[in-house]
Amino acid sequence: MSIKIDAHQHFWKFDPVRDSWIDDAMAVIQKDFYPNDLKPILDKHGIDGCIAVQADQSEAETELLLSLADHNDFIKGVIGWTDLQANNVGERLAYHKDFKKLKGFRHVLQGEPDRAMMLNPKFMNGINALKRHDFTYDILIFPDQLGYTHQFVKAFPGQRFVINHIAKPDIKNKNIERWANGVRAIAKHENVWCKVSGMITEADRNNWVLADFEPYLDVVFEAFGSKRLMFGSDWPVCNVAGGYQQMLSVVKNYTSKLSGDEQARFWGLNAIEFYNLNVFSD
């Protein structure tokens, strides 16, 4: 039986100041979320493990996630945060290399006033350092940053990148053309993968239907192919537009037409390969 991995979810102790991005429209997730909240959900849906991704931009966040991973074997990997623009970024990454479950890093580029921050020479120096230490990089952007992101990934052909949340297209308003063109350009670089995650929060959160997602899924499956796509729930953020079951229903509905081999890759094997996960208990 194939191993299933949720390649994108979060944990946090809710802090209204630090977590101000969780506004009143997202009140349902204005609380703590820990592994004991997620484990029953994964068990219910036959998901064997997950990857915990940073939400706060601090090394304390990385330490928290690594601590949770140490105490919960179903957390197979951690995507942390470190200051990629720091002068001592190489030293920090060398330090982090000792943590076996730490697989890569992410920065919340979608929230940066400088929409082209990924092209800043200091940031790119940090990406060079990631490559030297064999860490992955998760790309969190909005569609307006796809052009800059294309230049970015083009500069690092040997670095493993993965786009988060299919680059957050405006599904609610059915804006697709510019996003699709940007995604297709990026997907031509074979070192770039993509997470099929987070989509229901970009739709009309209270009124979406399965058909809303099909044109966007058509684009990413055609562009990346079944060998460079992976499932992610974006739990608990997905709760603002339904919940884990609802996110799963969108993806299961679409992938049901894939072959058995393609489904095994999408639901787990791709994540295991990309992040070099140890999926077996020690």
Buried (B, 14 or more C-beta within 10 A) or exposed (E): EBBBBBBBBBBBEEEEEBBEEBEEEBEEBEEEBEBEEBBEBBEEBEBBBBBBBBBBBBBEBBEBBBEBBEEBEBBBBBBBBBBBBBEEBBEBBEEBEEBBBBBBBBBBBBEBEEBBBBBBEEBBBBBBBBBEBEBBBBBBBBBBBBBBBBEBBEEBEEBBBBBBBBBBBBBBEEEBEBBBBBBBBBBEBEEBBBBBBBBBBBBBBEEBEEEBBEEBBEBBBEBBBBBBBBBBBBBBBBBBBBBBEBBBBBBBBBBEEBEEEBBBBBBBBBBBBBBEBBBEEE
